[in-house]
Amino acid sequence: MAVVLSLISALAYGVSDFLGGLFAKRSGPWQTAVVGQLSSTVCVAAAAAVVGGTAVGSDWAWASAGGVGAGVGAAVLYRGLAGGRMSVVAPLSAVVCALLPVAVGLVTGDRPSALALAGIVVAFPAIALVSRVVEEDAVAAAAHRGGVVDGLLAGVGFGVLFVALGQVGDDAGLWPLALANAVAMLAVVAVAVSVRQPWVPREPAAWRALAMGPLGATATAAFLLATREGLLSVVSVISALYPAATVLLATLVLKERIQAWQGVGLALAATAVTLVALG
């Protein structure tokens, strides 16, 4: 059940990220992130009212921390997806997102198997290969470099979300998740204000991101439920397969071209995630 829920989370995240990238290209990453998080908050709150549960103080604290990570991650991810290549930004975010919970586990006393350690080692050349794109155009090259940075930062943000949600108690229900989404929306606004970027969704096109709400709510809820059924390290790396859907959609719909070495990097990234999951 943990694996099934994790795969559902990965699929929902992947489709949501693809839509987020499309919407961000047209109406801006900050507005897209704000509307998407608002929609997710409403969807999760509605589900929480039905599911119920009893959350304690630590659940709310971890949810708030995860919300900050999710908000920052979503903002820079959509910025990267809007300005760079989805086939680069999404995989980079996933590798970092998968490795962070493993690193936290190591610090707190987890002892991964040889397979998991091998996966961690394989992830580093995967990052290097996926992020290497030769651009003849100077503007495209600059956009690519920015996309790489955004992908890495997004991975850290989502890794924080994964680690924090893994600490929420089994009896807490979905209300902490609703709080995490609300805090994420506020975090997006705070980042946008700090970098002096417009975040108010004034144009009607920005509100198309409301369609991302059910997907985002499904992804995070499935992940939270998966952590109650299985190990955080395993659930995190399986959920981090979400770029597979993003890259596939970018290739089919946007006709993005994947270079040969990027294909090797994607294969290594998938191998790294698989090794950690099996370990």
Buried (B, 14 or more C-beta within 10 A) or exposed (E): EBBEBBBBBBBBBBBBBBBBBBBBBEBBBBBBBBBBBBBBBBBBBEBBEEEEBEBEEEBBBBBBBBBBBBBBBBBBBBBBBBBBBBBBBBBBBBBBBBBBBBBBBBEEEBEBEEEBBBBBEBBEBBBEBBBBBEEEEEEBEEBBBBBBBBBBBBBBBBBBBBBBBBBBBEEBBBBBBBBBBBBBBBBBBBBBEEEEBEBEBEEEBBBBBBBBBBBBBBBBBBBBBBBBBBBBBBBBBBBBBBBBBBBBBBBEEBEBEBBEBBEBBBBBBBBBBBBBBEB
